[in-house]
Structure formats: C-alpha cells, structure tokens
Amino acid sequence: MFSSDRLRALDAVAVHGSLARAAVALHITPSGVSQQLAKLEREAGHQLLEPDGRGVRLTHAGRVLAEHAARVVAQLSAAESDLADLGDEIIGPLRLGGVGSSLRALLPDVLAALTEAHPRLRPTVVDGEAVDMVPRLLTGELDLLLIESWHSRPMPLPEGVRVKPLAVEEVQVALPSRHPLADRDTLDPAELAGAVWSSCPVGTEPYEALVQALRARGVEPRVRYTVTEYATQLAFVARGLTAALVPEMAQTPCPPGVRFVPVRPPLHREVRAAWRAGGDSPSVRACLAALTAEEWEGRAAPE
C-alpha cells in the first residue's frame, strides 16, 4: 500500500514541475522530497522520475501513478476539510428510518429546513416497522428512527436505545360510511364483534395493539387483511371489506366512503424519536431539535 505522504510528494512534483518547487509547496527540503519519491519507486516497482537537463520529469509510470495520486490527495484534502468543519457545520450522512405515517406527517418539513440550513448534510430515509428497524439502529446501520408506541401496549425497547416523545395522537376506528355504526359519536370496539379487520403485519405494534384492544373486551379479532400501508387498509375499508384502527397521522390521504369514529375508552398512539446511546452525532442532534420544534396539527407530546 502506498504511503499518503509519498503520493503527496509525487503529486506536488507533477503539479509544480520540479523537486525544488514541490519542496516549497510541501514545506520540506528537496532532499526530503527525493527520499519520499525513492521509497515510492520501490513500493511501485517502477521508475517514476528520469533526468531532464538539470531537473527531472515523470516517466510514463510516474504519470500514471500521479493521476491516481492527484485523486487521493484531493480526497484526503476533502476529508480534512470536512473534519475541520464538524464544529461549525452539520455535514455528512444522516440515515433515518420510521413508520410511514409518521415519516409523512413529521419529516418532510424537517428535512427541507435542515438541508437548506446545512447543504452538506446528506439524509437518507427508509420506511418500515419499528420491530424490524430497531436492530438496524443498534448495529449502526441507521442513525435515527421515528417509532410508535400505543398506550394500550407500550413498545418495549432494548438497552442502548434513547427515546424522545414527539407527538401523541388519537386512534380511531375506520368504518365504511354506510356501516350502521359509522354515524356514532364514539364506539366501543366490542360492538364490532364478528367484524373483519385489516391491520399492519403480525408482530408489529399496530397489529398487537388491535388484538389486545379487542381481546380486552372479550372479542377475538378476525384480521384477514395484513398490509403495512394504512392507505391500502383505508382502500379496503372504503369498499366495505374491513374495519381498521387508524391513528390520526395515517388518516390522510383517505378515499371517499370512509368514516372515522373515536374509540371508547380513548386509544392513543405516541410517536417517538429513537437513537442509539452514544450515537447522538451533530446531525442527529440537529434533526432531534428540528423534530421537537415541528408543530403537528394533532396533540403535541407531553414534556
């Protein structure tokens, strides 16, 4: 493997045209440049310089390696610049994940403001269920998550995960508008005994919360439609196929033919930011601050 200092020496000779001028640019002596290049020749197995009058010039092998050296030196300079900027600017990757409804409701304005304020920030976003993404958070594959925790079934989190509440929202029953109970002011899910339900996949927080809410009222749920997207669940509801428990953030967009009825007793979902202990980089802290300041039209999370 070539030494970066020796590649810098070769790049300096290629740029400045002589050992003496390269030495001035590198703030070392001409003999120091010669020593670096002699070692580089041994590493490369090729002669890199040849006499040219009273000076030297690059051989064909020297020109080939100098092209690579120029790219290496440029990349190292960029890395040094980025590290120097860490104290003043939010830069680099920010890998985000979350449940789709909270991403849609909370993240677009936050990311637009962050990337405008910090043009060198590079966010990426993936959606999915918390049960699948928390392990990716712990391994460092993701930096920050938006997860959900239903008050009837608080989400258990492993050690090493920090959370901050962002919003609390009401969960309502979505019914076809022609359903005989769709005009009710409130609805006990037990009144839907025998109904067919749609929910997120088995093992996810929404699915387990639905099952728990119904079984607590002595009703065994019939969940025949398990799909991740609430929009798809609402399409089934609109066609009279199912009922669904839907948080406020997930109620738009909504097709015609759906009515939302509050649950009795009330059911709520809390949206939280989650990050790895010790993983609060400047970009994560900036995103947390922006998410905390974001005003969602539903109820804000309690302090």
GUTOR-66639 format. One line per 5 residues: number of its first residue (from 1); their letters; for each residue x, z, y of N, C-alpha, C, O. Coordinates in steps of 0.05 Angstrom, whole numbers, always signed. Example, Ala and Ser with C-alpha at 12.3 -4.5 7.8 and 13.67 -1.06 7.14 Angstrom:
# residues 2
1> as> +264:+156:-114:+246:+156:-90:+264:+156:-66:+285:+169:-66  +257:+142:-45:+273:+143:-21:+258:+157:+1:+268:+161:+23;
# end
This chain:
# residues 303
1> mfssd> +17:+0:-24:+0:+0:+0:+18:+0:+25:+38:+15:+26  +11:-16:+44:+27:-19:+68:+22:+5:+88:-1:+13:+91  +43:+14:+100:+41:+35:+120:+28:+24:+145:+35:+2:+154  +10:+40:+157:-3:+30:+182:+18:+28:+205:+15:+10:+221  +38:+46:+205:+58:+44:+226:+74:+18:+224:+81:+6:+244;
6> rlral> +80:+10:+199:+95:-15:+195:+78:-40:+202:+88:-59:+213  +52:-38:+196:+35:-60:+204:+32:-62:+234:+30:-83:+245  +32:-38:+247:+31:-38:+277:+56:-52:+288:+55:-67:+307  +80:-46:+275:+105:-58:+285:+104:-89:+282:+112:-103:+300  +94:-98:+259:+92:-127:+255:+73:-140:+275:+78:-161:+286;
11> davav> +50:-126:+279:+30:-137:+298:+42:-138:+326:+38:-157:+341  +57:-118:+334:+70:-117:+360:+89:-140:+364:+90:-152:+385  +106:-146:+343:+125:-168:+345:+109:-194:+347:+117:-212:+363  +88:-198:+332:+72:-222:+333:+59:-226:+360:+58:-248:+371  +50:-204:+372:+37:-206:+398:+57:-210:+421:+53:-226:+439;
16> hgsla> +79:-195:+420:+98:-195:+443:+121:-214:+440:+135:-219:+459  +126:-223:+416:+146:-244:+412:+175:-236:+409:+192:-253:+405  +181:-210:+410:+208:-202:+406:+209:-172:+398:+189:-158:+402  +231:-164:+386:+234:-136:+378:+235:-118:+402:+223:-96:+402  +248:-127:+423:+252:-110:+447:+225:-105:+460:+218:-82:+467;
21> raava> +209:-127:+464:+183:-123:+477:+164:-107:+459:+147:-92:+469  +165:-111:+433:+149:-96:+414:+156:-66:+416:+139:-49:+415  +182:-60:+418:+191:-32:+420:+180:-19:+445:+172:+4:+444  +180:-34:+468:+168:-23:+492:+139:-17:+488:+129:+5:+497  +124:-35:+476:+95:-31:+472:+90:-7:+454:+70:+7:+457;
26> lhitp> +107:-3:+434:+103:+19:+415:+116:+45:+423:+113:+65:+410  +131:+44:+445:+145:+68:+455:+165:+79:+435:+168:+103:+431  +179:+61:+422:+201:+68:+404:+225:+50:+411:+223:+32:+427  +247:+54:+398:+271:+37:+403:+269:+12:+387:+255:+10:+367  +284:-10:+396:+285:-35:+380:+295:-30:+351:+285:-43:+333;
31> sgvsq> +314:-12:+348:+324:-7:+321:+302:+6:+304:+300:+2:+280  +285:+23:+317:+262:+34:+302:+243:+13:+293:+233:+15:+270  +238:-8:+309:+221:-30:+301:+234:-45:+278:+220:-51:+258  +260:-50:+280:+274:-64:+258:+272:-48:+232:+268:-60:+211  +275:-22:+233:+274:-6:+209:+246:-8:+196:+243:-10:+172;
36> qlakl> +225:-6:+213:+198:-8:+203:+193:-35:+189:+181:-36:+168  +203:-56:+202:+199:-83:+190:+215:-87:+165:+206:-101:+147  +239:-76:+164:+255:-78:+139:+241:-65:+116:+240:-76:+94  +229:-42:+121:+214:-28:+100:+189:-44:+92:+182:-45:+69  +176:-56:+112:+152:-72:+106:+159:-96:+89:+144:-104:+72;
41> ereag> +182:-109:+95:+191:-131:+79:+194:-123:+49:+187:-138:+31  +206:-100:+45:+210:-91:+17:+183:-85:+4:+179:-92:-19  +164:-74:+19:+137:-69:+8:+123:-95:+2:+109:-98:-18  +126:-115:+20:+112:-140:+17:+125:-158:-4:+112:-175:-15  +151:-155:-8:+165:-173:-27:+170:-200:-15:+175:-219:-30;
46> hqlle> +169:-203:+11:+174:-228:+25:+190:-223:+50:+188:-202:+62  +206:-243:+58:+219:-242:+84:+199:-247:+105:+184:-267:+104  +197:-229:+125:+177:-232:+146:+188:-243:+172:+173:-254:+188  +214:-239:+177:+227:-248:+201:+251:-266:+194:+263:-263:+173  +257:-285:+212:+280:-301:+209:+293:-305:+237:+279:-304:+257;
51> pdgrg> +319:-310:+237:+333:-313:+263:+321:-337:+279:+314:-357:+267  +321:-334:+305:+312:-355:+323:+328:-353:+348:+320:-340:+368  +352:-366:+348:+370:-363:+371:+381:-335:+371:+392:-325:+352  +378:-322:+394:+387:-294:+397:+364:-275:+389:+369:-251:+390  +341:-285:+382:+319:-268:+375:+310:-273:+346:+326:-282:+329;
56> vrlth> +285:-267:+341:+274:-271:+314:+246:-283:+317:+234:-283:+338  +237:-295:+295:+209:-305:+294:+198:-299:+267:+212:-293:+248  +172:-300:+265:+158:-294:+240:+161:-318:+221:+159:-341:+228  +166:-311:+196:+165:-332:+175:+136:-338:+169:+118:-326:+180  +132:-357:+150:+105:-363:+142:+91:-339:+130:+68:-333:+136;
61> agrvl> +106:-324:+113:+95:-300:+101:+90:-279:+123:+70:-265:+122  +108:-278:+143:+104:-259:+165:+79:-265:+181:+64:-247:+189  +73:-291:+185:+49:-299:+200:+24:-292:+184:+4:-283:+195  +25:-297:+157:+2:-290:+141:-4:-260:+142:-27:-252:+146  +17:-244:+138:+13:-215:+139:+5:-205:+166:-10:-186:+169;
66> aehaa> +16:-218:+187:+10:-210:+215:-20:-213:+221:-31:-198:+237  -32:-234:+209:-61:-237:+214:-77:-213:+203:-95:-203:+215  -69:-205:+179:-82:-181:+167:-75:-156:+184:-92:-139:+188  -50:-154:+192:-42:-131:+208:-58:-129:+233:-65:-107:+242  -64:-151:+246:-79:-151:+271:-107:-139:+266:-117:-124:+283;
71> rvvaq> -119:-146:+244:-146:-136:+238:-145:-106:+232:-162:-91:+240  -124:-98:+217:-121:-69:+210:-117:-53:+235:-129:-32:+239  -99:-62:+253:-93:-48:+278:-118:-46:+295:-124:-25:+307  -134:-68:+297:-158:-67:+313:-178:-47:+301:-191:-32:+316  -181:-46:+274:-199:-28:+262:-190:+1:+266:-207:+19:+271;
76> lsaae> -164:+6:+264:-154:+33:+269:-159:+42:+298:-165:+65:+303  -155:+23:+316:-160:+30:+345:-189:+37:+350:-195:+55:+365  -207:+21:+336:-235:+27:+339:-242:+55:+328:-258:+69:+339  -230:+61:+305:-234:+88:+293:-225:+110:+311:-238:+130:+315  -201:+106:+323:-190:+126:+341:-209:+129:+366:-213:+152:+375;
81> sdlad> -219:+107:+375:-237:+108:+399:-263:+122:+392:-273:+138:+408  -274:+116:+368:-299:+130:+360:-295:+160:+358:-312:+175:+366  -273:+168:+346:-268:+197:+343:-264:+210:+370:-272:+233:+374  -251:+196:+388:-247:+207:+415:-273:+210:+430:-276:+228:+447  -292:+193:+423:-318:+194:+437:-338:+214:+425:-359:+219:+437;
86> lgdei> -331:+226:+402:-350:+243:+389:-360:+266:+407:-383:+274:+405  -343:+276:+423:-351:+299:+440:-369:+290:+463:-382:+307:+475  -370:+264:+469:-384:+255:+493:-408:+238:+486:-427:+236:+503  -408:+225:+463:-429:+205:+457:-438:+208:+429:-422:+214:+411  -464:+203:+424:-475:+202:+397:-470:+175:+386:-481:+155:+395;
91> igplr> -454:+173:+365:-447:+147:+353:-449:+148:+323:-451:+169:+311  -448:+124:+311:-445:+122:+282:-472:+122:+268:-493:+121:+280  -471:+125:+242:-496:+123:+225:-513:+148:+227:-503:+170:+230  -539:+144:+225:-558:+166:+222:-578:+157:+202:-595:+139:+207  -577:+169:+178:-593:+159:+155:-617:+177:+152:-615:+201:+145;
96> lggvg> -641:+166:+157:-666:+181:+158:-684:+173:+135:-683:+150:+125  -700:+192:+126:-720:+186:+106:-745:+203:+111:-744:+222:+126  -767:+195:+99:-791:+211:+103:-815:+199:+91:-815:+176:+82  -837:+214:+90:-863:+204:+81:-873:+185:+102:-870:+189:+126  -885:+163:+93:-892:+141:+111:-910:+149:+134:-905:+139:+157;
101> sslra> -930:+166:+131:-948:+173:+152:-934:+187:+175:-939:+182:+198  -915:+206:+168:-901:+220:+190:-880:+202:+203:-875:+204:+227  -867:+185:+187:-849:+166:+199:-863:+149:+220:-853:+145:+242  -887:+138:+213:-902:+121:+231:-911:+136:+256:-911:+125:+278  -919:+161:+253:-930:+176:+275:-909:+187:+294:-913:+189:+318;
106> llpdv> -886:+195:+283:-867:+210:+299:-841:+195:+306:-829:+201:+326  -833:+177:+289:-806:+167:+291:-802:+143:+310:-780:+142:+322  -820:+124:+312:-814:+100:+329:-805:+107:+358:-785:+96:+367  -820:+124:+372:-813:+130:+399:-787:+146:+400:-771:+142:+419  -783:+163:+381:-758:+179:+380:-734:+160:+377:-714:+163:+392;
111> laalt> -735:+142:+358:-713:+124:+353:-708:+105:+376:-686:+98:+383  -730:+96:+389:-727:+78:+412:-713:+92:+435:-695:+81:+447  -720:+117:+440:-707:+133:+461:-678:+139:+454:-660:+136:+471  -672:+146:+429:-645:+153:+421:-627:+129:+422:-604:+131:+432  -635:+106:+412:-618:+83:+412:-614:+71:+440:-594:+59:+446;
116> eahpr> -634:+76:+457:-630:+67:+485:-609:+85:+499:-593:+76:+514  -611:+112:+494:-592:+130:+506:-565:+129:+494:-545:+134:+507  -563:+122:+468:-538:+121:+453:-536:+94:+438:-542:+93:+415  -527:+74:+452:-527:+47:+440:-509:+44:+415:-513:+26:+399  -491:+63:+411:-473:+61:+388:-483:+77:+364:-469:+79:+344;
121> lrptv> -506:+89:+367:-519:+102:+344:-531:+80:+326:-544:+62:+336  -528:+84:+300:-538:+64:+281:-557:+77:+261:-549:+85:+239  -582:+80:+268:-601:+93:+250:-611:+73:+228:-614:+49:+232  -615:+84:+204:-628:+70:+182:-651:+88:+172:-649:+113:+174  -672:+76:+162:-696:+91:+154:-705:+81:+127:-707:+57:+122;
126> vdgea> -712:+100:+109:-725:+94:+84:-749:+112:+81:-749:+135:+90  -770:+101:+69:-794:+118:+64:-796:+125:+35:-784:+112:+18  -811:+146:+29:-814:+155:+2:-825:+183:+1:-832:+194:+22  -827:+194:-22:-838:+221:-25:-816:+242:-24:-793:+237:-33  -823:+265:-13:-802:+286:-10:-790:+294:-36:-766:+300:-37;
131> vdmvp> -805:+294:-58:-795:+303:-84:-772:+284:-92:-754:+293:-107  -772:+259:-83:-751:+240:-90:-728:+241:-70:-705:+235:-77  -734:+247:-45:-713:+245:-24:-697:+270:-20:-674:+268:-11  -707:+294:-26:-692:+318:-22:-666:+318:-38:-645:+326:-27  -666:+309:-64:-640:+307:-78:-620:+289:-63:-596:+294:-64;
136> rlltg> -630:+267:-51:-612:+249:-36:-602:+262:-11:-580:+256:-2  -617:+281:+0:-608:+296:+23:-585:+314:+15:-565:+317:+29  -588:+327:-8:-568:+347:-17:-542:+333:-25:-520:+345:-22  -543:+308:-34:-518:+294:-41:-505:+281:-18:-483:+270:-20  -518:+282:+6:-506:+270:+30:-513:+241:+33:-503:+228:+51;
141> eldll> -531:+230:+16:-539:+202:+19:-557:+198:+43:-557:+177:+55  -573:+219:+50:-590:+219:+73:-582:+242:+91:-572:+263:+82  -586:+239:+117:-578:+259:+137:-601:+277:+146:-598:+301:+151  -625:+265:+147:-648:+280:+159:-674:+269:+146:-677:+244:+143  -692:+287:+139:-717:+279:+127:-741:+289:+144:-739:+309:+158;
146> liesw> -763:+274:+143:-789:+284:+152:-805:+289:+126:-813:+270:+113  -811:+314:+120:-824:+321:+96:-851:+335:+102:-855:+342:+125  -868:+337:+82:-893:+350:+86:-896:+375:+69:-884:+377:+47  -911:+394:+79:-917:+418:+63:-946:+426:+68:-953:+432:+91  -962:+425:+48:-990:+431:+50:-994:+462:+49:-982:+475:+32;
151> hsrpm> -1010:+472:+68:-1012:+501:+69:-1024:+514:+44:-1019:+537:+38  -1040:+498:+30:-1051:+508:+5:-1030:+508:-18:-1033:+521:-38  -1008:+494:-13:-987:+492:-33:-960:+487:-19:-951:+464:-18  -948:+508:-7:-923:+504:+7:-902:+491:-10:-899:+498:-34  -887:+472:+1:-867:+458:-14:-843:+475:-19:-831:+485:+0;
156> plpeg> -835:+479:-44:-810:+494:-50:-786:+477:-44:-785:+453:-50  -766:+489:-31:-741:+474:-24:-717:+488:-37:-717:+513:-38  -698:+473:-46:-674:+485:-58:-656:+498:-37:-659:+493:-13  -638:+515:-46:-619:+527:-28:-602:+505:-15:-597:+484:-28  -594:+510:+9:-578:+490:+23:-593:+470:+40:-581:+452:+52;
161> vrvkp> -620:+474:+42:-636:+457:+59:-647:+473:+82:-659:+494:+78  -643:+463:+107:-655:+476:+130:-679:+460:+140:-679:+436:+137  -699:+474:+151:-723:+460:+160:-731:+469:+187:-725:+492:+196  -745:+452:+201:-757:+458:+228:-785:+446:+229:-788:+422:+225  -805:+463:+233:-833:+452:+236:-835:+434:+260:-825:+440:+281;
166> lavee> -849:+412:+256:-854:+393:+278:-883:+390:+286:-889:+388:+310  -901:+391:+267:-930:+388:+273:-947:+399:+251:-939:+398:+228  -970:+409:+258:-990:+417:+238:-1015:+401:+243:-1024:+398:+266  -1026:+389:+222:-1049:+372:+225:-1070:+379:+205:-1065:+390:+183  -1095:+372:+212:-1117:+377:+194:-1118:+355:+173:-1113:+332:+178;
171> vqval> -1126:+363:+149:-1131:+345:+126:-1161:+343:+122:-1175:+363:+121  -1171:+318:+121:-1199:+314:+118:-1205:+297:+93:-1188:+284:+82  -1231:+298:+85:-1239:+282:+63:-1248:+254:+74:-1264:+253:+92  -1236:+233:+62:-1245:+206:+69:-1266:+197:+49:-1261:+197:+25  -1289:+189:+60:-1311:+180:+43:-1321:+153:+52:-1318:+146:+75;
176> psrhp> -1332:+137:+34:-1346:+113:+43:-1368:+120:+63:-1382:+140:+58  -1371:+105:+84:-1390:+112:+104:-1419:+113:+94:-1436:+126:+106  -1424:+99:+72:-1451:+100:+60:-1455:+123:+40:-1476:+125:+28  -1434:+139:+36:-1436:+161:+17:-1457:+181:+28:-1458:+186:+52  -1473:+194:+11:-1494:+212:+20:-1483:+237:+35:-1498:+249:+50;
181> ladrd> -1457:+244:+31:-1446:+267:+45:-1428:+259:+69:-1416:+276:+81  -1427:+233:+75:-1409:+224:+96:-1417:+233:+124:-1400:+234:+142  -1442:+241:+128:-1451:+249:+155:-1449:+279:+158:-1458:+290:+179  -1438:+293:+139:-1436:+322:+142:-1416:+330:+163:-1397:+316:+168  -1420:+354:+176:-1401:+364:+195:-1376:+375:+181:-1354:+372:+190;
186> tldpa> -1381:+388:+159:-1359:+398:+142:-1367:+394:+113:-1390:+389:+106  -1347:+396:+95:-1352:+391:+67:-1334:+408:+50:-1310:+408:+54  -1346:+422:+31:-1331:+436:+10:-1325:+415:-12:-1343:+403:-23  -1299:+412:-19:-1293:+392:-40:-1308:+397:-66:-1311:+378:-82  -1317:+421:-70:-1332:+427:-95:-1358:+411:-95:-1369:+405:-117;
191> elaga> -1368:+403:-72:-1392:+387:-70:-1387:+358:-81:-1406:+343:-85  -1362:+351:-85:-1356:+325:-95:-1348:+325:-125:-1333:+309:-135  -1359:+345:-139:-1354:+347:-168:-1363:+321:-181:-1386:+311:-176  -1346:+310:-197:-1352:+285:-211:-1343:+260:-196:-1345:+238:-206  -1334:+263:-170:-1325:+240:-155:-1298:+230:-166:-1283:+245:-178;
196> vwssc> -1294:+205:-161:-1268:+193:-168:-1250:+195:-143:-1259:+189:-121  -1225:+203:-147:-1207:+207:-125:-1183:+188:-126:-1175:+178:-147  -1172:+183:-102:-1146:+169:-100:-1127:+189:-87:-1135:+206:-71  -1101:+187:-94:-1081:+205:-83:-1054:+192:-87:-1051:+171:-99  -1034:+205:-75:-1006:+196:-79:-998:+202:-108:-1013:+216:-123;
201> pvgte> -976:+192:-118:-969:+194:-146:-966:+223:-156:-962:+241:-140  -969:+226:-182:-967:+252:-195:-940:+265:-188:-919:+252:-189  -941:+291:-182:-916:+305:-175:-910:+307:-146:-894:+323:-137  -924:+290:-130:-919:+291:-101:-936:+314:-89:-954:+324:-101  -929:+322:-65:-943:+343:-51:-973:+337:-47:-989:+354:-53;
206> pyeal> -980:+313:-38:-1009:+308:-34:-1025:+309:-60:-1047:+320:-61  -1013:+299:-82:-1027:+299:-108:-1031:+328:-117:-1053:+336:-124  -1010:+344:-116:-1012:+372:-125:-1031:+388:-108:-1045:+405:-117  -1031:+382:-82:-1049:+397:-63:-1078:+390:-69:-1095:+408:-69  -1084:+365:-75:-1111:+356:-82:-1120:+370:-108:-1142:+382:-109;
211> vqalr> -1103:+369:-128:-1110:+381:-154:-1115:+411:-150:-1134:+422:-161  -1098:+424:-135:-1100:+453:-131:-1126:+460:-115:-1140:+479:-122  -1131:+444:-94:-1155:+449:-78:-1181:+447:-94:-1199:+463:-91  -1182:+428:-112:-1206:+424:-128:-1208:+445:-150:-1230:+456:-155  -1186:+450:-164:-1187:+469:-186:-1193:+497:-175:-1206:+513:-189;
216> argve> -1185:+503:-151:-1191:+530:-139:-1221:+533:-135:-1230:+556:-132  -1235:+511:-134:-1264:+512:-131:-1279:+506:-157:-1303:+501:-157  -1264:+506:-179:-1276:+502:-205:-1282:+474:-212:-1299:+469:-229  -1269:+455:-198:-1274:+427:-203:-1249:+414:-215:-1227:+417:-204  -1252:+400:-237:-1229:+386:-248:-1228:+358:-236:-1247:+342:-240;
221> prvry> -1207:+351:-222:-1206:+325:-208:-1204:+301:-226:-1191:+303:-247  -1217:+280:-219:-1214:+255:-233:-1198:+236:-214:-1211:+221:-199  -1172:+236:-216:-1155:+219:-199:-1148:+194:-214:-1131:+194:-232  -1162:+172:-208:-1158:+147:-222:-1140:+128:-207:-1130:+108:-218  -1137:+132:-181:-1121:+114:-165:-1097:+130:-153:-1101:+148:-136;
226> tvtey> -1073:+124:-162:-1050:+138:-151:-1031:+117:-138:-1018:+102:-151  -1031:+117:-111:-1015:+99:-96:-1002:+114:-73:-1013:+133:-62  -979:+106:-66:-963:+120:-45:-975:+118:-18:-977:+137:-3  -984:+94:-10:-993:+89:+17:-1021:+98:+22:-1040:+91:+6  -1025:+113:+43:-1052:+122:+50:-1069:+98:+58:-1093:+98:+53;
231> atqla> -1057:+78:+70:-1073:+54:+78:-1086:+41:+54:-1109:+32:+56  -1072:+41:+32:-1084:+29:+7:-1106:+47:-3:-1127:+38:-12  -1101:+74:-2:-1122:+92:-11:-1147:+88:+6:-1170:+88:-4  -1144:+85:+32:-1167:+81:+50:-1182:+55:+44:-1206:+53:+48  -1166:+35:+36:-1179:+9:+29:-1197:+13:+4:-1219:+2:+3;
236> fvarg> -1189:+30:-15:-1206:+36:-38:-1230:+52:-29:-1252:+47:-39  -1226:+71:-11:-1249:+87:-1:-1269:+69:+12:-1293:+71:+8  -1260:+51:+29:-1278:+33:+44:-1295:+16:+26:-1318:+9:+33  -1285:+10:+2:-1300:-6:-17:-1318:+11:-35:-1330:+0:-54  -1319:+37:-30:-1336:+54:-45:-1325:+62:-72:-1341:+71:-89;
241> ltaal> -1299:+59:-76:-1288:+64:-103:-1279:+93:-106:-1281:+104:-128  -1271:+106:-85:-1259:+133:-87:-1265:+150:-63:-1276:+141:-43  -1258:+176:-66:-1254:+194:-43:-1224:+200:-41:-1209:+195:-60  -1216:+211:-18:-1188:+217:-15:-1184:+239:+5:-1201:+242:+24  -1164:+256:+2:-1156:+275:+22:-1134:+263:+39:-1113:+254:+29;
246> vpema> -1140:+261:+65:-1122:+245:+83:-1115:+262:+108:-1133:+270:+122  -1089:+267:+113:-1081:+280:+137:-1086:+263:+162:-1089:+238:+160  -1087:+276:+185:-1094:+261:+210:-1074:+239:+215:-1082:+217:+224  -1048:+244:+211:-1028:+223:+217:-1032:+198:+201:-1025:+176:+209  -1045:+201:+177:-1048:+178:+159:-1075:+164:+163:-1081:+146:+147;
251> qtpcp> -1091:+173:+182:-1118:+162:+184:-1119:+136:+200:-1141:+124:+203  -1097:+128:+211:-1095:+101:+224:-1071:+86:+213:-1050:+98:+208  -1074:+60:+210:-1099:+44:+213:-1119:+50:+191:-1111:+56:+168  -1144:+46:+198:-1165:+52:+178:-1185:+28:+178:-1193:+19:+199  -1192:+19:+154:-1211:-3:+153:-1239:+6:+160:-1245:+30:+158;
256> pgvrf> -1257:-12:+168:-1285:-4:+172:-1297:+6:+146:-1288:-1:+124  -1317:+23:+149:-1331:+33:+125:-1321:+59:+115:-1327:+67:+92  -1304:+74:+131:-1293:+100:+122:-1301:+121:+142:-1300:+117:+166  -1310:+144:+132:-1316:+167:+148:-1298:+190:+140:-1293:+194:+116  -1288:+205:+160:-1271:+229:+155:-1287:+254:+160:-1298:+258:+182;
261> vpvrp> -1288:+271:+140:-1304:+296:+142:-1285:+320:+139:-1270:+321:+120  -1286:+339:+158:-1269:+363:+156:-1275:+379:+131:-1298:+380:+122  -1254:+390:+119:-1256:+406:+95:-1264:+435:+102:-1255:+446:+122  -1280:+447:+85:-1288:+475:+88:-1280:+490:+63:-1289:+483:+41  -1263:+511:+64:-1249:+520:+88:-1227:+500:+96:-1219:+484:+80;
266> plhre> -1217:+502:+121:-1199:+481:+131:-1174:+479:+114:-1164:+499:+103  -1164:+454:+112:-1139:+449:+98:-1120:+435:+117:-1128:+417:+132  -1095:+444:+117:-1075:+433:+137:-1050:+425:+123:-1042:+435:+102  -1036:+406:+135:-1010:+397:+126:-990:+401:+149:-996:+395:+172  -967:+411:+142:-946:+415:+162:-924:+394:+157:-915:+390:+135;
271> vraaw> -916:+381:+179:-894:+362:+177:-869:+376:+188:-869:+388:+209  -848:+374:+172:-823:+388:+179:-799:+368:+179:-799:+348:+164  -780:+375:+195:-754:+361:+193:-737:+378:+174:-737:+402:+175  -722:+364:+157:-705:+378:+137:-677:+365:+138:-675:+341:+139  -657:+382:+137:-629:+372:+136:-612:+391:+120:-620:+414:+114;
276> raggd> -589:+382:+112:-572:+397:+94:-556:+418:+111:-547:+412:+132  -555:+442:+100:-539:+463:+114:-510:+453:+117:-498:+444:+98  -500:+455:+141:-474:+445:+147:-473:+415:+153:-452:+404:+160  -497:+402:+152:-498:+373:+157:-510:+367:+184:-519:+344:+188  -510:+386:+202:-521:+381:+229:-500:+368:+247:-489:+381:+265;
281> spsvr> -495:+343:+242:-477:+327:+259:-489:+324:+286:-512:+329:+290  -473:+314:+306:-484:+309:+333:-508:+290:+332:-528:+294:+347  -508:+270:+314:-531:+251:+313:-555:+265:+301:-577:+260:+311  -552:+283:+281:-574:+298:+270:-585:+317:+291:-610:+319:+294  -568:+330:+306:-578:+349:+327:-593:+334:+349:-613:+344:+359;
286> aclaa> -583:+311:+356:-597:+295:+377:-624:+286:+367:-644:+287:+382  -626:+278:+341:-652:+270:+331:-671:+293:+328:-695:+290:+334  -661:+316:+320:-678:+340:+319:-689:+347:+346:-712:+354:+349  -672:+346:+366:-680:+353:+394:-702:+334:+403:-721:+342:+416  -698:+308:+397:-718:+288:+405:-744:+291:+390:-766:+288:+401;
291> ltaee> -743:+298:+364:-767:+302:+348:-782:+326:+358:-807:+326:+359  -768:+347:+365:-781:+372:+375:-795:+367:+401:-816:+378:+407  -783:+349:+418:-795:+343:+444:-818:+323:+442:-834:+321:+460  -819:+309:+419:-840:+289:+416:-868:+302:+415:-872:+322:+401  -886:+291:+430:-914:+302:+431:-932:+285:+413:-937:+262:+420;
296> wegra> -941:+297:+391:-960:+283:+375:-988:+291:+384:-992:+313:+393  -1007:+273:+381:-1034:+278:+391:-1048:+300:+376:-1068:+311:+386  -1039:+306:+352:-1051:+328:+337:-1040:+355:+347:-1029:+356:+369  -1042:+376:+331:-1033:+402:+339:-1003:+404:+336:-992:+395:+315  -990:+416:+355:-961:+420:+353:-956:+442:+333:-973:+460:+328;
301> ape> -932:+442:+321:-925:+463:+303:-920:+489:+318:-910:+488:+340  -927:+512:+306:-922:+537:+320:-893:+543:+322:-877:+534:+305  -885:+557:+343:-857:+565:+346:-849:+586:+325:-826:+595:+324;
# end
